[in-house]
Amino acid sequence: PAIEAKEISLRYKNELNDLGGSDCSEQEVGVSADIFYRRGKILMDLNEYKAAMSCFMKVQTMDSDTSAYRDACLQIGMMYELGWGIDKNIPVSKTWYKKADI
């Protein structure tokens, strides 16, 4: 099981590098909302919640009529609800869930 976990972690890190890395704070020309969203999901799987939040928030600066936008809203809401990488805040989580239209 430990070897499998290391292999999965390495696979995620390789995919993250292929997608442009974990830093979503910079403005990157030509990077789609889907790429930022995928980066955020990988970072969540690696328990790097603050970096994941940065990626999900980057999606929020892009077109709001996409599945990536709605999915990012859902992830942000869940992070606030569960207190992953940020202070737990149920009212804020509900706001994000409404943005996700769920």
SEDO-695764 format. One record per residue (C-alpha): x, y, z; chain; residue in three letters. Coordinates in steps of 0.5 Angstrom, whole numbers, plus 500, padded with zeros to 3 digits. Layout:
SEDO-695764
ATOM     X     Y     Z   drendren   fiti
ATOM     X     Y     Z          A    ALA
...
END
This chain:
SEDO-695764
ATOM     X     Y     Z   drendren   fiti
ATOM   500   500   500          A    PRO
ATOM   506   505   502          A    ALA
ATOM   509   504   495          A    ILE
ATOM   502   505   491          A    GLU
ATOM   501   511   495          A    ALA
ATOM   508   514   493          A    LYS
ATOM   507   512   486          A    GLU
ATOM   500   515   486          A    ILE
ATOM   503   521   489          A    SER
ATOM   509   521   483          A    LEU
ATOM   504   520   478          A    ARG
ATOM   500   527   480          A    TYR
ATOM   506   531   481          A    LYS
ATOM   508   529   474          A    ASN
ATOM   501   531   471          A    GLU
ATOM   501   537   475          A    LEU
ATOM   508   539   472          A    ASN
ATOM   505   537   465          A    ASP
ATOM   499   542   466          A    LEU
ATOM   504   548   468          A    GLY
ATOM   506   547   476          A    GLY
ATOM   502   548   482          A    SER
ATOM   503   556   482          A    ASP
ATOM   496   559   480          A    CYS
ATOM   498   566   482          A    SER
ATOM   501   568   476          A    GLU
ATOM   497   570   470          A    GLN
ATOM   499   565   465          A    GLU
ATOM   497   567   458          A    VAL
ATOM   493   562   454          A    GLY
ATOM   492   557   460          A    VAL
ATOM   484   555   460          A    SER
ATOM   480   555   466          A    ALA
ATOM   480   547   465          A    ASP
ATOM   487   547   466          A    ILE
ATOM   487   551   473          A    PHE
ATOM   481   547   475          A    TYR
ATOM   485   541   474          A    ARG
ATOM   491   543   477          A    ARG
ATOM   487   545   483          A    GLY
ATOM   484   538   484          A    LYS
ATOM   491   535   483          A    ILE
ATOM   493   539   489          A    LEU
ATOM   487   537   493          A    MET
ATOM   489   530   492          A    ASP
ATOM   496   532   494          A    LEU
ATOM   493   535   501          A    ASN
ATOM   496   542   498          A    GLU
ATOM   490   546   500          A    TYR
ATOM   492   553   500          A    LYS
ATOM   495   552   493          A    ALA
ATOM   489   549   490          A    ALA
ATOM   485   554   493          A    MET
ATOM   489   559   489          A    SER
ATOM   488   555   483          A    CYS
ATOM   480   555   484          A    PHE
ATOM   480   562   485          A    MET
ATOM   484   563   479          A    LYS
ATOM   478   560   475          A    VAL
ATOM   473   565   478          A    GLN
ATOM   477   570   474          A    THR
ATOM   475   567   468          A    MET
ATOM   468   566   464          A    ASP
ATOM   463   564   469          A    SER
ATOM   459   560   464          A    ASP
ATOM   463   554   464          A    THR
ATOM   463   547   468          A    SER
ATOM   470   549   470          A    ALA
ATOM   467   555   474          A    TYR
ATOM   462   551   477          A    ARG
ATOM   466   546   479          A    ASP
ATOM   471   550   482          A    ALA
ATOM   465   554   486          A    CYS
ATOM   463   547   489          A    LEU
ATOM   471   545   491          A    GLN
ATOM   471   552   494          A    ILE
ATOM   465   551   498          A    GLY
ATOM   467   544   500          A    MET
ATOM   474   547   502          A    MET
ATOM   470   552   507          A    TYR
ATOM   465   547   509          A    GLU
ATOM   470   542   511          A    LEU
ATOM   476   548   513          A    GLY
ATOM   481   545   508          A    TRP
ATOM   487   550   508          A    GLY
ATOM   482   555   511          A    ILE
ATOM   478   557   517          A    ASP
ATOM   471   553   517          A    LYS
ATOM   466   558   515          A    ASN
ATOM   459   555   513          A    ILE
ATOM   456   561   511          A    PRO
ATOM   461   562   506          A    VAL
ATOM   461   555   503          A    SER
ATOM   453   556   502          A    LYS
ATOM   455   562   498          A    THR
ATOM   460   558   494          A    TRP
ATOM   455   553   493          A    TYR
ATOM   450   557   490          A    LYS
ATOM   455   560   485          A    LYS
ATOM   456   553   483          A    ALA
ATOM   448   552   482          A    ASP
ATOM   447   546   486          A    ILE
END
